[in-house]
Amino acid sequence: MSLVHMSDLAYEEFKNFLETNNVKTNLIRIHLAGIGCSGPAFNLVLDHKRANDEIAEIKNITFLIDNDVIAQFGGFELKCAKENGIGGFSLEPLIKYEGSDCSTCGGCH
């Protein structure tokens, strides 16, 4: 089972994004940026392999994911702007987040 799923369209758009921005590495970390009222937020960052990482390769792009993130979210689907309808890239976990870390800030109500 692959930990990262993306269509050929998303792959081409992502690869083009990397080339346009002169990214010289193919190591991309899927990083849990935090969990707020609306659930988890993930970032894609340039990084190097760490001891607790799993690797998911799609063609010539290597995604790095910490085992703790995999345990909580299962894996990810990366969608491009044409697929997600919101513009840019989106990263959806395979296991949907069930909790709520709302600090009752009042911003949602």
Secondary structure, 3 states (H helix, E strand, C coil): CCCEECCHHHHHHHHHHHHHCCCCCCEEEEEEEEEECCEEEEEEEECCCCCCEEEEEECCEEEEEEHHHHHHHCCEEEECHHHHCCCCCEEEECCCCCCCCCCCCCCCC
